[in-house]
Structure formats: C-alpha cells, structure tokens
C-alpha cells in the first residue's frame, strides 16, 4: 500500500507541471464558468482537500489562487486564478498540495453477545454494528471470504457465518481492514426441571395430581416462561397444571420449548381382604369363622402406598398389612386409613361377622 501512495505523489507532481493555465475574474463570477470540467471531477483550492463539484464557487477577496481539478481518470489540472474587483483586501496564495494517506478507522460494536475473556460468543440474536471515523468511505462486507452487498448495518449473525471482515476504502484509495473474531453458540438451551413432592417419577414417567409444584434448575444466562408468563424469581416452587408449556431463551437468542406432562392419579388406595384363597376388594362386610385367618392390607398399583394403618384394641393406630384371627364369635368393626405417595387418602370401615 505504501508503494502505491508514493507513485500517486509522483503522478500528481507531473500533472501539475504539464496541465496548467491562468485566467482573471471578479468576485461575482463562478469559477467553473471559466473552465470545463467532466462529470465526477473534484476540486481543491490552494492545496485543500478535494471536494465534489456540487454548486457554484465565488472567490470574494482580491488576489491569486490555485484551483486544482482532479479528473475521474486521476489526472490533475491546475489553474492560476486572479481576482481583481478593486477591493483592498488581498488573498495570499498558499501553493501547496495536501496528500491524504490516512486510512479510515473502523469501529465495531456488539449487541446480544456473551463475553468470555477476550472471546465474543454470538447466537441468533447477536448483531454487529460498525462506524467509520470520517464521512464518505464505503464499507465492503466480506463473509466467509466472499464479498456481499445484501447485508446492511448492523449485521445479523447467522449460524452459517464463520468469518467476517470489514474493508473500508476512501476516495483516495486509502484502505483499512478489520477481521472480526467470534465463536458461535446456536444450540437450544437445556432445561432441567422436576416436579416436587408429593409428585413422583417412576421409570421416567411423572405422576401427580391435577396440579403440581415445579422446580427449575436456574441458569444465569437463561430466562424462563410458563405458558407465556415470565418467571422472575419463583424458580424453585411454581404451581402448574398438566400440559403446561415451559419456554427458555438465553441472551444469544437461542430458544427451546418443552411441554410438562404427567399422568394424573387422583384415586385413593384400595382395601383388600384375603381369606381361604380368595381376595375381596373394597368390601364393607365379611363373614368368617372363629380361627379363620384373614389378611388385611391396602394397595395402590400406580404410585404405591405411603402409609397404611388400622385402629387397634388399645385405641392406637397400628401398621398394616396384618393377618387377623378371631377367637370369639360376635360382630366386630375395624377402622382403616391409608395414603398413597401422591397424598390420595383412604378412610374406611370393615365389619366382621364371626361365627363357629
């Protein structure tokens, strides 16, 4: 790049020597009325920076000026202009040529990213903004080593982008290049949750009542919603209905949705009475003989029994299952209560008629 700039200076010096002319006007004359310029040419006065020719130019003060015209081809023509309209103020000519060899500066700014040390991690929501420190220079966007004209500022990151470069070239072909380094994360967040007791998981299947208490393993970079309602602080104990939708999204814009389902069990445990090789379920009355063995227990085929008891002769609750043998005839009533793992309860009585 430095060699190109030195060559440009040499070409300009030769052009100034080979293409020059002089004319005299007054302050009411547009300087471009006296010369012919091509479309796309630029002008500079007394060594100033070249500008686009957009309007008429009038020189107010008496004196000598140097007007330079830069053609689209790169050729420069110099004109010595004398302003003479009888005014006493004089203009001093500074006959210098300013060379702009400063490359534009490209500043970048990220949005919706995660910083890990010196690395930037991007995702579906991440955006890259850029800004040039001087007006006018164009910016070429190079993605995966290919120029693209379809992407605007800011750049919306996608998973297929692995390399981004920004190139800026000003009107004097000063060039700057920025290679943007980043890592990618376009994976869905992993949601870790469970249902709190009394809900129970058996063989990867959750069982609960009509409603359940949800506990989420919170991640600092992830936000959660239940049925579209944000969870702000209550991550460890949130009441939900069956088939609720749990949504998660991280700062990078990765999202996932999971339906929380369980099998509802609102059925109380069952009472069983077994005797003489037969089993009776949820019976209220039974006739047996003196000395006949009777086994009493409660069952729950879904989530299991948490506790099961009967009210004994000593007026206290005693555990089931139990095998009874009556030694006297008569009429006896036994009170039984049980609860399954989900808290469904059974309270019942069974009446025994004992005969010889």
Residue pairs with C-beta under 8 A, 6 or more apart in sequence:
1 175
4 173
5 99
5 101
8 99
8 172
9 99
11 74
12 76
12 97
12 99
15 75
15 76
15 77
16 68
16 76
16 78
16 97
19 75
19 76
19 77
19 78
20 77
20 78
20 79
20 80
21 77
21 79
21 80
22 79
22 80
22 81
22 82
23 34
23 35
23 79
23 80
23 81
23 82
24 81
24 82
24 83
24 84
25 31
25 34
25 59
25 81
25 82
25 83
26 83
26 84
26 85
27 58
27 59
27 60
27 61
27 83
27 85
27 87
28 58
28 85
29 58
30 56
30 57
30 58
31 57
31 58
31 59
31 67
31 81
32 53
32 56
32 57
35 67
35 69
35 79
37 43
37 53
37 69
38 71
38 72
39 72
40 72
41 53
41 69
41 70
41 71
41 72
42 50
42 51
42 52
42 53
42 69
42 70
42 171
43 50
43 51
43 53
43 57
43 67
43 68
43 69
43 70
44 50
44 51
44 67
44 68
44 70
44 98
45 57
45 65
45 66
45 67
45 68
46 65
46 66
46 93
46 94
46 95
46 96
47 66
47 94
47 95
47 96
47 97
47 98
48 98
49 98
49 100
50 68
50 70
50 171
59 65
59 81
59 83
59 91
60 83
60 89
61 83
61 87
61 89
61 90
61 91
62 83
62 84
62 85
62 86
62 87
62 88
62 89
62 90
62 91
63 82
63 83
63 90
63 91
63 92
63 93
64 80
64 81
64 82
64 83
64 91
64 93
65 80
65 81
65 82
65 83
65 91
65 93
66 78
66 79
66 80
66 81
66 93
66 95
67 78
67 79
67 81
68 76
68 77
68 78
68 79
68 97
69 76
69 77
69 78
69 79
70 76
71 77
83 91
100 170
100 172
100 174
101 172
101 174
102 174
103 168
103 170
103 174
103 175
103 176
104 132
104 133
104 134
104 137
104 168
104 169
104 170
104 174
104 176
105 132
105 133
105 134
105 176
106 130
106 131
106 132
106 139
106 166
106 168
106 176
106 178
107 130
107 131
107 132
107 133
108 128
108 129
108 130
108 131
108 166
108 178
108 180
109 128
109 129
109 130
109 131
110 120
110 122
110 126
110 127
110 128
110 129
111 126
111 127
111 129
111 154
112 123
112 125
112 126
112 127
112 251
112 252
112 253
113 120
113 121
113 122
113 123
113 126
113 182
113 251
113 252
114 120
114 121
114 185
114 221
114 251
114 252
115 121
116 183
119 181
119 182
119 183
120 181
120 182
120 183
121 182
121 183
121 184
121 185
121 252
122 157
122 182
122 183
122 184
122 185
122 252
123 157
123 184
123 185
123 186
123 250
123 251
123 252
123 253
123 254
124 157
124 158
124 159
124 186
124 252
124 253
124 254
125 251
125 252
125 253
126 156
126 157
126 252
126 253
127 154
127 155
127 156
127 157
128 154
128 155
128 157
128 164
128 180
129 153
129 154
130 139
130 153
130 154
130 155
130 166
130 178
132 139
132 168
134 170
136 170
136 171
137 168
137 169
137 170
137 171
138 168
138 169
139 153
139 166
139 167
139 168
140 147
140 166
140 167
140 168
140 169
141 147
141 148
141 149
141 151
141 155
141 164
141 165
141 166
141 167
142 148
142 163
142 164
142 165
142 166
142 167
143 151
143 161
143 163
143 164
144 160
144 161
144 162
144 163
145 163
155 164
157 182
157 184
159 184
159 186
161 184
162 184
163 179
164 179
164 180
164 182
165 177
165 178
165 179
165 180
166 177
166 178
166 180
167 175
167 176
167 177
168 175
168 176
168 177
169 175
185 252
185 254
186 252
186 254
187 254
188 254
188 255
188 256
189 219
189 222
189 248
189 249
189 250
189 254
189 255
189 256
190 256
191 216
191 224
191 246
191 248
191 256
191 258
192 216
192 217
193 214
193 215
193 216
193 217
193 246
193 258
193 260
194 201
194 214
194 215
195 201
195 206
195 208
195 212
195 213
195 214
195 215
195 260
195 262
196 212
196 213
196 214
196 215
196 237
198 208
198 209
198 341
198 342
198 343
199 206
199 207
199 208
199 209
199 212
199 213
199 262
199 342
200 206
200 207
200 208
200 303
200 341
200 342
201 207
202 303
205 262
205 263
206 212
206 261
206 262
206 263
207 262
207 263
207 264
207 265
207 302
207 303
207 341
207 342
208 242
208 262
208 263
208 264
208 265
208 342
209 264
209 265
209 266
209 342
209 343
209 344
210 241
210 242
210 264
210 266
211 239
211 240
211 241
211 242
212 239
212 240
212 242
212 262
213 237
213 238
213 239
213 240
214 226
214 237
214 238
214 239
214 240
214 244
214 246
214 260
215 235
215 236
215 237
215 238
216 224
216 231
216 235
216 236
216 238
216 246
218 224
218 235
219 250
221 250
221 251
222 248
222 249
222 250
223 230
223 231
223 248
223 249
223 250
224 230
224 231
224 235
224 246
224 247
224 248
225 231
225 246
225 247
225 248
225 249
226 238
226 240
226 244
226 245
226 246
226 247
227 244
227 245
228 245
228 247
231 238
240 260
242 260
242 261
242 262
242 264
243 259
243 260
243 261
244 259
244 260
245 257
245 258
245 259
245 260
246 257
246 258
246 259
246 260
247 255
247 256
247 257
247 258
248 255
248 256
248 257
248 258
249 255
249 256
263 302
265 302
265 303
265 340
265 342
265 344
266 344
267 300
267 302
267 344
268 338
268 340
268 344
268 345
268 346
269 298
269 299
269 300
269 305
269 308
269 338
269 339
269 340
269 344
269 345
269 346
270 281
270 282
270 298
270 299
270 300
270 346
271 281
271 282
271 283
271 296
271 297
271 298
271 336
271 338
271 346
271 348
271 350
272 279
272 280
272 281
272 296
272 297
272 298
272 299
273 279
273 280
273 283
273 286
273 294
273 295
273 296
273 350
274 280
274 294
274 295
274 296
274 297
275 286
275 288
275 292
275 293
275 294
275 295
276 292
280 286
282 348
283 350
284 348
284 349
284 350
284 351
285 350
285 351
285 352
285 353
286 294
286 350
286 351
286 352
286 353
287 352
287 353
287 354
287 355
288 294
288 326
288 352
288 353
288 354
288 355
289 354
289 355
289 356
290 326
290 327
290 328
290 329
290 354
290 355
290 356
291 325
291 326
291 327
292 325
292 326
293 323
293 324
293 325
294 323
294 324
294 325
294 326
294 352
295 321
295 322
295 323
295 324
296 310
296 320
296 321
296 322
296 323
296 324
296 334
296 336
296 350
297 308
297 320
297 321
297 322
298 305
298 308
298 320
298 321
298 336
298 338
298 346
299 305
300 340
300 341
300 344
302 340
303 340
303 341
303 342
304 340
304 341
305 338
305 339
305 340
305 341
306 339
306 340
306 341
306 343
307 319
307 338
307 339
308 319
308 320
308 321
308 336
308 337
308 338
308 339
309 317
309 318
309 319
309 320
309 336
309 337
309 338
310 317
310 318
310 320
310 322
310 334
310 335
310 336
310 337
311 317
311 318
311 334
311 335
311 336
312 318
317 337
320 336
320 338
326 332
326 352
326 354
328 354
329 354
329 355
329 356
330 354
331 351
331 352
331 353
331 354
332 351
332 352
332 354
333 349
333 350
333 351
333 352
334 349
334 350
334 351
334 352
335 347
335 348
335 349
336 346
336 347
336 348
336 349
336 350
337 345
337 346
337 347
337 348
338 345
338 346
339 345
339 346
